[in-house]
């Protein structure tokens, strides 16, 4: 799916990032990369090699397990994502959009002292107030769809709606009006 704007290529990344975070939040913190095995494989699973036990000189404290432990444990980001998923995703999308637009300026040879901070702020505002809420809305609607249906919905509905809303919001943020 293409983008309407020259600097809009990071929108696809933002959509993917928001979708992943929203899906993880809706699954209760489970990683989206884990897959369940269906049926039995034709070859038996390899047996783990026994590891020799070494005597411990002193008892060590057990390392805390990584992962989501609910609202009382885990990282501050995990707690924020669980408690305020839309706000957390919106702030993250805005920060990434701001940073990616600054990186775009740096890659085109702009000196750091000459950065145009208004442009990244405009993109960040659109990411926070338009792209994130719409993406979360669309991704919540397709959660139960199969892969083909999700792709079809994305190409027919999500892509065009997000591109039009993104371009319109960017024009409004820049004070150009919708007829620009």
N, C-alpha and C positions, 0 to 999 in steps of 0.2 A: 504494500500500500504506500503510495507516495504522499508527500506532504505538500501543502500549498505554498509554503514559505521556504526561502533559501536556508534560513537558520532554524527551520522547524524540524530538522532531522532528529533532534534530541527528544521530540515528543513521543516517538515510537518507544524509545528507551524509557521515558517516564511512564508511559502507559503500561509497559511490561513490569516496571518496578512497582507501580501502584497495584497492579493485578496480583503480583506475587505476595505483597504485604497483606492485601485484603484477603486473599485466599488463605494465607497462614493464620490470620486473625480469626477467620471464620471456622478454620479447622481446629482451633484451640491450640495453636502453636506448633502443629506438626509440620515437618518439612515437606515441601511440595515435590521434592526430588525423590522421595522414597516411593517405591512401588511395591504392591503386594504381588506375590507369586500366584499365578493361577494354575491349578492342577499340579501334577508332579512332573518333574523333569525326567528325561530318559536316563540320565546318568545320575548316580547317587552323589549327594553332596560330599565334598571332601571333608575328611575327619581332621579336626584340629590336632596339631602336633603337641604332645605333652611338653610342658616347660618344666625344667628342673627347679625345685624350690630351694632358695638360698636362705640360710638362717639370717634373720634380721638382728642387727646389733641393738637397735633402739626402735621402739614403736613410733611410727609416723602417723600424723593426722591424715585422715582420708581427704583427698582432694575433692572440692565441691564438684558435683556433676554439672555439666553445661546443659543448657536448655531452659525451657520455660517452666517455672515453678509456681505459676499463679501470680495473683496480684501482690502477695506478700514477699515473694522471693524473685530471683532473676534480676536481669539488668533493668535499669531505669527505662531504657528504650522498650523492652518487652512489656513492662508494666504500663507504659504510656500507650503502646499499641493495643494492649488489651482493654484499657480503660477508655481511651479516646482514639479509636482507629481512624476516623475521618480527619480529625485535627492533626494527628501524628503523621499520617500520609501526606496531608496537604503541606505541612511545614517541611517535610522531607523533600517533596516534589519541588517546592519553591526554592529551597536551598540548592538542590541539584541543578535546577534550571538556571538560577543565578550564577552558580559556579561554572556551568557549561558555557554560558554566554560569555563570561569573562575569559574562559579558556579559548573560546573561538576568537576573541579579539587578540589574545596573546599569540595564537598560532598564525594570525594574519599579519603579524609584525608590529602591532601596536605596543608601544612602550607602556609599562605599568603606570607611569605617571600621567599618561594620556588616555587612560581607559574612560569610556563613556559608561557611567554607572546607571544612567537612566534606562538604557536599553535592557540590561539584565534585570533591573527592578520591574520593568514592564512584563518581561517574560515570566518572572517569578510570580507576579500578581495573577497573571492568567493561569499559571500552573496551579496556584493555591485555590483560586476562586472558581475556575471553570473546568480545567482538565481533570483534577483529582475528583471532585464530586461526581462529574459525569462518568468518569472511568469506573469509579466504585459502583455507581448505579448500574451501568451496563454489565459489569462483571458479576454483580449480585443476581442479575436477571438470567445470566447464562450458566450459572453454577451447576445446574442439573442437566444441561445439554451435553450431548456427545461431542466428540472432537470436530466432526464434520459440521455439525450444526453451529458450534461455537465459531468456527472459521467463516461460515456463511453469514452468520449474524454480524460478525466483525466487519466483513467486507461490505455487506449491504446496508447495515444500520450504523454500527458504532463508528466506523471510519469516516463516512461522509458527515455524520452529525458532529463528531468531534472536530473535524477539519473546519467546518463552517462556523461552529461556535468559537473555535480558537481564533480564526481570522477576524470574526466580528468582535470578539472581546479585545483582541490586540488593537484593532482600529479604535474602539471606544476608549481604551486606556491611553492611547496616544492622542485622543481628542480629535480624531479625524471624522467621526460619525460613521454610520453604516453604509453610506453611499460612496465611500472612498475606494 
